[in-house]
């Protein structure tokens, strides 16, 4: 079982599926994105620590995944909407 569908949970799920493990991912919310998901008043059982103007402090090449690259037209430092 994978607990949480944020960035780490999704990577763990990908590797489990790739390794042909029977895997289930549990997420307390109705969406994926973990801590990068901004909750602008939508009903949720959890509190979002993300704020509307948040931008990464690491570059796109350092943040992306080697087998799932980010589009080249995205900015170098990504806003939360592109991270979640």
Backbone atoms as SQL, in Angstrom:
CREATE TABLE atoms (id INTEGER PRIMARY KEY, chain TEXT, resi INTEGER, resn TEXT, atom TEXT, x REAL, y REAL, z REAL);
INSERT INTO atoms VALUES
  (1, 'A', 1, 'UNK', 'N', 0.846, -1.185, 0.000),
  (2, 'A', 1, 'UNK', 'CA', 0.000, 0.000, 0.000),
  (3, 'A', 1, 'UNK', 'C', 0.889, 1.244, 0.000),
  (4, 'A', 2, 'UNK', 'N', 0.441, 2.251, -0.706),
  (5, 'A', 2, 'UNK', 'CA', 1.095, 3.556, -0.738),
  (6, 'A', 2, 'UNK', 'C', 0.157, 4.530, -0.035),
  (7, 'A', 3, 'UNK', 'N', 0.665, 5.289, 0.914),
  (8, 'A', 3, 'UNK', 'CA', -0.141, 6.259, 1.643),
  (9, 'A', 3, 'UNK', 'C', 0.187, 7.648, 1.120),
  (10, 'A', 4, 'UNK', 'N', -0.775, 8.267, 0.459),
  (11, 'A', 4, 'UNK', 'CA', -0.619, 9.619, -0.057),
  (12, 'A', 4, 'UNK', 'C', -0.271, 9.657, -1.533),
  (13, 'A', 5, 'UNK', 'N', -0.924, 10.575, -2.260),
  (14, 'A', 5, 'UNK', 'CA', -0.673, 10.693, -3.699),
  (15, 'A', 5, 'UNK', 'C', -0.034, 12.031, -4.048),
  (16, 'A', 6, 'UNK', 'N', 0.915, 12.433, -3.210),
  (17, 'A', 6, 'UNK', 'CA', 1.756, 13.575, -3.546),
  (18, 'A', 6, 'UNK', 'C', 2.880, 13.089, -4.449),
  (19, 'A', 7, 'UNK', 'N', 3.877, 13.912, -4.652),
  (20, 'A', 7, 'UNK', 'CA', 4.975, 13.554, -5.560),
  (21, 'A', 7, 'UNK', 'C', 5.655, 12.249, -5.156),
  (22, 'A', 8, 'UNK', 'N', 5.972, 12.092, -3.889),
  (23, 'A', 8, 'UNK', 'CA', 6.663, 10.884, -3.435),
  (24, 'A', 8, 'UNK', 'C', 5.777, 9.654, -3.550),
  (25, 'A', 9, 'UNK', 'N', 4.512, 9.786, -3.171),
  (26, 'A', 9, 'UNK', 'CA', 3.587, 8.662, -3.275),
  (27, 'A', 9, 'UNK', 'C', 3.387, 8.210, -4.708),
  (28, 'A', 10, 'UNK', 'N', 3.282, 9.158, -5.636),
  (29, 'A', 10, 'UNK', 'CA', 3.093, 8.799, -7.044),
  (30, 'A', 10, 'UNK', 'C', 4.329, 8.115, -7.617),
  (31, 'A', 11, 'UNK', 'N', 5.517, 8.566, -7.222),
  (32, 'A', 11, 'UNK', 'CA', 6.747, 7.911, -7.679),
  (33, 'A', 11, 'UNK', 'C', 6.828, 6.501, -7.105),
  (34, 'A', 12, 'UNK', 'N', 6.495, 6.341, -5.830),
  (35, 'A', 12, 'UNK', 'CA', 6.494, 5.007, -5.219),
  (36, 'A', 12, 'UNK', 'C', 5.495, 4.097, -5.925),
  (37, 'A', 13, 'UNK', 'N', 4.324, 4.617, -6.235),
  (38, 'A', 13, 'UNK', 'CA', 3.305, 3.841, -6.946),
  (39, 'A', 13, 'UNK', 'C', 3.796, 3.426, -8.329),
  (40, 'A', 14, 'UNK', 'N', 4.436, 4.343, -9.041),
  (41, 'A', 14, 'UNK', 'CA', 4.968, 4.035, -10.373),
  (42, 'A', 14, 'UNK', 'C', 5.966, 2.885, -10.306),
  (43, 'A', 15, 'UNK', 'N', 6.872, 2.934, -9.340),
  (44, 'A', 15, 'UNK', 'CA', 7.885, 1.884, -9.224),
  (45, 'A', 15, 'UNK', 'C', 7.278, 0.547, -8.810),
  (46, 'A', 16, 'UNK', 'N', 6.266, 0.575, -7.962),
  (47, 'A', 16, 'UNK', 'CA', 5.589, -0.672, -7.578),
  (48, 'A', 16, 'UNK', 'C', 4.867, -1.291, -8.768),
  (49, 'A', 17, 'UNK', 'N', 4.169, -0.470, -9.537),
  (50, 'A', 17, 'UNK', 'CA', 3.472, -0.970, -10.728),
  (51, 'A', 17, 'UNK', 'C', 4.481, -1.500, -11.741),
  (52, 'A', 18, 'UNK', 'N', 5.571, -0.758, -11.958),
  (53, 'A', 18, 'UNK', 'CA', 6.617, -1.182, -12.881),
  (54, 'A', 18, 'UNK', 'C', 7.215, -2.525, -12.464),
  (55, 'A', 19, 'UNK', 'N', 7.326, -2.739, -11.154),
  (56, 'A', 19, 'UNK', 'CA', 7.871, -3.999, -10.633),
  (57, 'A', 19, 'UNK', 'C', 6.814, -5.094, -10.531),
  (58, 'A', 20, 'UNK', 'N', 5.630, -4.797, -11.038),
  (59, 'A', 20, 'UNK', 'CA', 4.501, -5.731, -11.096),
  (60, 'A', 20, 'UNK', 'C', 4.004, -6.167, -9.718),
  (61, 'A', 21, 'UNK', 'N', 4.109, -5.256, -8.736),
  (62, 'A', 21, 'UNK', 'CA', 3.515, -5.508, -7.426),
  (63, 'A', 21, 'UNK', 'C', 2.042, -5.125, -7.482),
  (64, 'A', 22, 'UNK', 'N', 1.211, -5.866, -6.783),
  (65, 'A', 22, 'UNK', 'CA', -0.191, -5.482, -6.650),
  (66, 'A', 22, 'UNK', 'C', -0.229, -4.374, -5.604),
  (67, 'A', 23, 'UNK', 'N', -0.565, -3.171, -6.021),
  (68, 'A', 23, 'UNK', 'CA', -0.421, -1.999, -5.163),
  (69, 'A', 23, 'UNK', 'C', -1.691, -1.165, -5.147),
  (70, 'A', 24, 'UNK', 'N', -1.993, -0.604, -3.996),
  (71, 'A', 24, 'UNK', 'CA', -3.098, 0.332, -3.842),
  (72, 'A', 24, 'UNK', 'C', -2.550, 1.609, -3.230),
  (73, 'A', 25, 'UNK', 'N', -2.995, 2.745, -3.757),
  (74, 'A', 25, 'UNK', 'CA', -2.593, 4.041, -3.216),
  (75, 'A', 25, 'UNK', 'C', -3.792, 4.639, -2.480),
  (76, 'A', 26, 'UNK', 'N', -3.588, 5.041, -1.242),
  (77, 'A', 26, 'UNK', 'CA', -4.639, 5.653, -0.438),
  (78, 'A', 26, 'UNK', 'C', -4.372, 7.146, -0.309),
  (79, 'A', 27, 'UNK', 'N', -5.404, 7.945, -0.567),
  (80, 'A', 27, 'UNK', 'CA', -5.306, 9.396, -0.475),
  (81, 'A', 27, 'UNK', 'C', -6.528, 9.896, 0.282),
  (82, 'A', 28, 'UNK', 'N', -6.316, 10.776, 1.250),
  (83, 'A', 28, 'UNK', 'CA', -7.437, 11.263, 2.049),
  (84, 'A', 28, 'UNK', 'C', -8.302, 12.283, 1.313),
  (85, 'A', 29, 'UNK', 'N', -7.782, 12.905, 0.274),
  (86, 'A', 29, 'UNK', 'CA', -8.546, 13.890, -0.491),
  (87, 'A', 29, 'UNK', 'C', -9.049, 13.284, -1.793),
  (88, 'A', 30, 'UNK', 'N', -9.844, 14.036, -2.510),
  (89, 'A', 30, 'UNK', 'CA', -10.392, 13.557, -3.781),
  (90, 'A', 30, 'UNK', 'C', -9.498, 13.935, -4.961),
  (91, 'A', 31, 'UNK', 'N', -8.275, 14.373, -4.695),
  (92, 'A', 31, 'UNK', 'CA', -7.354, 14.798, -5.748),
  (93, 'A', 31, 'UNK', 'C', -5.931, 14.377, -5.396),
  (94, 'A', 32, 'UNK', 'N', -5.061, 14.376, -6.394),
  (95, 'A', 32, 'UNK', 'CA', -3.639, 14.118, -6.165),
  (96, 'A', 32, 'UNK', 'C', -2.909, 15.459, -6.108),
  (97, 'A', 33, 'UNK', 'N', -1.675, 15.441, -5.670),
  (98, 'A', 33, 'UNK', 'CA', -0.879, 16.658, -5.648),
  (99, 'A', 33, 'UNK', 'C', -0.198, 16.931, -4.332),
  (100, 'A', 34, 'UNK', 'N', -0.655, 16.296, -3.282),
  (101, 'A', 34, 'UNK', 'CA', 0.008, 16.433, -1.995),
  (102, 'A', 34, 'UNK', 'C', 0.106, 17.866, -1.514),
  (103, 'A', 35, 'UNK', 'N', 1.261, 18.222, -0.972),
  (104, 'A', 35, 'UNK', 'CA', 1.458, 19.541, -0.379),
  (105, 'A', 35, 'UNK', 'C', 1.416, 20.674, -1.391),
  (106, 'A', 36, 'UNK', 'N', 1.608, 20.369, -2.667),
  (107, 'A', 36, 'UNK', 'CA', 1.611, 21.411, -3.692),
  (108, 'A', 36, 'UNK', 'C', 0.209, 21.787, -4.155),
  (109, 'A', 37, 'UNK', 'N', -0.789, 21.067, -3.722),
  (110, 'A', 37, 'UNK', 'CA', -2.164, 21.352, -4.137),
  (111, 'A', 37, 'UNK', 'C', -2.718, 22.508, -3.304),
  (112, 'A', 38, 'UNK', 'N', -3.057, 23.594, -3.959),
  (113, 'A', 38, 'UNK', 'CA', -3.633, 24.761, -3.279),
  (114, 'A', 38, 'UNK', 'C', -5.128, 24.551, -3.124),
  (115, 'A', 39, 'UNK', 'N', -5.651, 24.768, -1.935),
  (116, 'A', 39, 'UNK', 'CA', -7.066, 24.595, -1.649),
  (117, 'A', 39, 'UNK', 'C', -7.675, 25.977, -1.461),
  (118, 'A', 40, 'UNK', 'N', -8.354, 26.470, -2.476),
  (119, 'A', 40, 'UNK', 'CA', -8.929, 27.813, -2.443),
  (120, 'A', 40, 'UNK', 'C', -10.396, 27.753, -2.016),
  (121, 'A', 41, 'UNK', 'N', -10.629, 27.288, -0.809),
  (122, 'A', 41, 'UNK', 'CA', -11.981, 27.269, -0.285),
  (123, 'A', 41, 'UNK', 'C', -12.802, 26.048, -0.647),
  (124, 'A', 42, 'UNK', 'N', -12.247, 25.123, -1.434),
  (125, 'A', 42, 'UNK', 'CA', -13.012, 23.920, -1.745),
  (126, 'A', 42, 'UNK', 'C', -13.100, 23.057, -0.496),
  (127, 'A', 43, 'UNK', 'N', -14.162, 22.294, -0.397),
  (128, 'A', 43, 'UNK', 'CA', -14.353, 21.460, 0.794),
  (129, 'A', 43, 'UNK', 'C', -13.316, 20.353, 0.818),
  (130, 'A', 44, 'UNK', 'N', -12.679, 20.210, 1.961),
  (131, 'A', 44, 'UNK', 'CA', -11.636, 19.210, 2.123),
  (132, 'A', 44, 'UNK', 'C', -11.524, 18.854, 3.598),
  (133, 'A', 45, 'UNK', 'N', -11.125, 17.629, 3.865),
  (134, 'A', 45, 'UNK', 'CA', -10.915, 17.203, 5.243),
  (135, 'A', 45, 'UNK', 'C', -9.520, 17.564, 5.745),
  (136, 'A', 46, 'UNK', 'N', -8.692, 18.097, 4.876),
  (137, 'A', 46, 'UNK', 'CA', -7.335, 18.442, 5.291),
  (138, 'A', 46, 'UNK', 'C', -7.057, 19.911, 5.009),
  (139, 'A', 47, 'UNK', 'N', -6.078, 20.433, 5.682),
  (140, 'A', 47, 'UNK', 'CA', -5.685, 21.822, 5.526),
  (141, 'A', 47, 'UNK', 'C', -4.533, 21.914, 4.539),
  (142, 'A', 48, 'UNK', 'N', -4.618, 22.865, 3.628),
  (143, 'A', 48, 'UNK', 'CA', -3.549, 23.064, 2.657),
  (144, 'A', 48, 'UNK', 'C', -2.575, 24.118, 3.181),
  (145, 'A', 49, 'UNK', 'N', -1.289, 23.785, 3.191),
  (146, 'A', 49, 'UNK', 'CA', -0.261, 24.738, 3.601),
  (147, 'A', 49, 'UNK', 'C', 0.203, 25.590, 2.419),
  (148, 'A', 50, 'UNK', 'N', -0.275, 25.268, 1.238),
  (149, 'A', 50, 'UNK', 'CA', 0.119, 25.990, 0.032),
  (150, 'A', 50, 'UNK', 'C', -0.592, 27.341, -0.011),
  (151, 'A', 51, 'UNK', 'N', 0.071, 28.338, -0.553),
  (152, 'A', 51, 'UNK', 'CA', -0.561, 29.639, -0.715),
  (153, 'A', 51, 'UNK', 'C', -0.603, 29.994, -2.202),
  (154, 'A', 52, 'UNK', 'N', -1.519, 30.884, -2.546),
  (155, 'A', 52, 'UNK', 'CA', -1.851, 31.182, -3.938),
  (156, 'A', 52, 'UNK', 'C', -0.649, 31.592, -4.794),
  (157, 'A', 53, 'UNK', 'N', 0.298, 32.323, -4.255),
  (158, 'A', 53, 'UNK', 'CA', 1.414, 32.833, -5.063),
  (159, 'A', 53, 'UNK', 'C', 2.692, 32.005, -4.939),
  (160, 'A', 54, 'UNK', 'N', 2.613, 30.807, -4.385),
  (161, 'A', 54, 'UNK', 'CA', 3.808, 29.975, -4.170),
  (162, 'A', 54, 'UNK', 'C', 4.472, 29.573, -5.491),
  (163, 'A', 55, 'UNK', 'N', 5.797, 29.646, -5.502),
  (164, 'A', 55, 'UNK', 'CA', 6.617, 29.251, -6.649),
  (165, 'A', 55, 'UNK', 'C', 7.777, 28.418, -6.105),
  (166, 'A', 56, 'UNK', 'N', 8.209, 27.415, -6.859),
  (167, 'A', 56, 'UNK', 'CA', 9.311, 26.568, -6.405),
  (168, 'A', 56, 'UNK', 'C', 10.596, 27.383, -6.242),
  (169, 'A', 57, 'UNK', 'N', 11.472, 26.886, -5.395),
  (170, 'A', 57, 'UNK', 'CA', 12.788, 27.517, -5.266),
  (171, 'A', 57, 'UNK', 'C', 13.869, 26.623, -5.867),
  (172, 'A', 58, 'UNK', 'N', 13.445, 25.605, -6.604),
  (173, 'A', 58, 'UNK', 'CA', 14.364, 24.763, -7.375),
  (174, 'A', 58, 'UNK', 'C', 13.953, 24.835, -8.837),
  (175, 'A', 59, 'UNK', 'N', 14.891, 24.644, -9.716),
  (176, 'A', 59, 'UNK', 'CA', 14.611, 24.784, -11.141),
  (177, 'A', 59, 'UNK', 'C', 13.840, 23.590, -11.699),
  (178, 'A', 60, 'UNK', 'N', 13.236, 23.817, -12.826),
  (179, 'A', 60, 'UNK', 'CA', 12.474, 22.769, -13.508),
  (180, 'A', 60, 'UNK', 'C', 13.313, 21.520, -13.765),
  (181, 'A', 61, 'UNK', 'N', 14.564, 21.622, -14.243),
  (182, 'A', 61, 'UNK', 'CA', 15.366, 20.408, -14.441),
  (183, 'A', 61, 'UNK', 'C', 15.648, 19.645, -13.146),
  (184, 'A', 62, 'UNK', 'N', 15.761, 20.342, -12.028),
  (185, 'A', 62, 'UNK', 'CA', 16.025, 19.679, -10.747),
  (186, 'A', 62, 'UNK', 'C', 14.765, 19.070, -10.142),
  (187, 'A', 63, 'UNK', 'N', 13.607, 19.581, -10.526),
  (188, 'A', 63, 'UNK', 'CA', 12.345, 19.156, -9.933),
  (189, 'A', 63, 'UNK', 'C', 11.662, 18.058, -10.733),
  (190, 'A', 64, 'UNK', 'N', 11.887, 18.012, -12.022),
  (191, 'A', 64, 'UNK', 'CA', 11.183, 17.076, -12.898),
  (192, 'A', 64, 'UNK', 'C', 11.638, 15.638, -12.761),
  (193, 'A', 65, 'UNK', 'N', 10.930, 14.762, -13.422),
  (194, 'A', 65, 'UNK', 'CA', 11.241, 13.336, -13.449),
  (195, 'A', 65, 'UNK', 'C', 11.865, 12.984, -14.794),
  (196, 'A', 66, 'UNK', 'N', 12.892, 12.147, -14.781),
  (197, 'A', 66, 'UNK', 'CA', 13.623, 11.827, -16.011),
  (198, 'A', 66, 'UNK', 'C', 12.745, 11.157, -17.059),
  (199, 'A', 67, 'UNK', 'N', 11.782, 10.359, -16.639),
  (200, 'A', 67, 'UNK', 'CA', 10.935, 9.653, -17.604),
  (201, 'A', 67, 'UNK', 'C', 9.586, 10.338, -17.826),
  (202, 'A', 68, 'UNK', 'N', 9.404, 11.521, -17.267),
  (203, 'A', 68, 'UNK', 'CA', 8.178, 12.291, -17.468),
  (204, 'A', 68, 'UNK', 'C', 8.548, 13.773, -17.446),
  (205, 'A', 69, 'UNK', 'N', 9.241, 14.231, -18.501),
  (206, 'A', 69, 'UNK', 'CA', 9.757, 15.601, -18.504),
  (207, 'A', 69, 'UNK', 'C', 8.643, 16.647, -18.558),
  (208, 'A', 70, 'UNK', 'N', 8.950, 17.795, -17.999),
  (209, 'A', 70, 'UNK', 'CA', 8.016, 18.913, -18.046),
  (210, 'A', 70, 'UNK', 'C', 8.104, 19.567, -19.415),
  (211, 'A', 71, 'UNK', 'N', 7.009, 20.153, -19.891),
  (212, 'A', 71, 'UNK', 'CA', 7.029, 20.808, -21.199),
  (213, 'A', 71, 'UNK', 'C', 8.088, 21.908, -21.268),
  (214, 'A', 72, 'UNK', 'N', 8.743, 22.048, -22.404),
  (215, 'A', 72, 'UNK', 'CA', 9.823, 23.040, -22.535),
  (216, 'A', 72, 'UNK', 'C', 9.347, 24.482, -22.401),
  (217, 'A', 73, 'UNK', 'N', 8.064, 24.742, -22.644),
  (218, 'A', 73, 'UNK', 'CA', 7.570, 26.116, -22.563),
  (219, 'A', 73, 'UNK', 'C', 7.169, 26.529, -21.140),
  (220, 'A', 74, 'UNK', 'N', 7.268, 25.613, -20.182),
  (221, 'A', 74, 'UNK', 'CA', 6.972, 25.966, -18.792),
  (222, 'A', 74, 'UNK', 'C', 8.113, 26.805, -18.234),
  (223, 'A', 75, 'UNK', 'N', 7.837, 27.673, -17.257),
  (224, 'A', 75, 'UNK', 'CA', 8.896, 28.522, -16.690),
  (225, 'A', 75, 'UNK', 'C', 9.941, 27.717, -15.915),
  (226, 'A', 76, 'UNK', 'N', 11.097, 28.311, -15.717),
  (227, 'A', 76, 'UNK', 'CA', 12.186, 27.655, -14.988),
  (228, 'A', 76, 'UNK', 'C', 11.796, 27.368, -13.544),
  (229, 'A', 77, 'UNK', 'N', 11.148, 28.314, -12.899),
  (230, 'A', 77, 'UNK', 'CA', 10.653, 28.146, -11.528),
  (231, 'A', 77, 'UNK', 'C', 9.133, 28.044, -11.605),
  (232, 'A', 78, 'UNK', 'N', 8.600, 26.919, -11.177),
  (233, 'A', 78, 'UNK', 'CA', 7.194, 26.613, -11.415),
  (234, 'A', 78, 'UNK', 'C', 6.263, 27.110, -10.315),
  (235, 'A', 79, 'UNK', 'N', 5.097, 27.647, -10.712),
  (236, 'A', 79, 'UNK', 'CA', 4.073, 27.973, -9.718),
  (237, 'A', 79, 'UNK', 'C', 3.393, 26.690, -9.239),
  (238, 'A', 80, 'UNK', 'N', 2.725, 26.781, -8.104),
  (239, 'A', 80, 'UNK', 'CA', 2.103, 25.589, -7.517),
  (240, 'A', 80, 'UNK', 'C', 1.126, 24.904, -8.463),
  (241, 'A', 81, 'UNK', 'N', 0.448, 25.649, -9.319),
  (242, 'A', 81, 'UNK', 'CA', -0.534, 25.048, -10.238),
  (243, 'A', 81, 'UNK', 'C', 0.113, 24.048, -11.192),
  (244, 'A', 82, 'UNK', 'N', 1.367, 24.252, -11.541),
  (245, 'A', 82, 'UNK', 'CA', 2.056, 23.321, -12.433),
  (246, 'A', 82, 'UNK', 'C', 2.732, 22.192, -11.664),
  (247, 'A', 83, 'UNK', 'N', 2.875, 22.345, -10.368),
  (248, 'A', 83, 'UNK', 'CA', 3.513, 21.306, -9.558),
  (249, 'A', 83, 'UNK', 'C', 2.535, 20.233, -9.102),
  (250, 'A', 84, 'UNK', 'N', 1.280, 20.596, -8.903),
  (251, 'A', 84, 'UNK', 'CA', 0.298, 19.639, -8.354),
  (252, 'A', 84, 'UNK', 'C', -0.457, 18.928, -9.456);
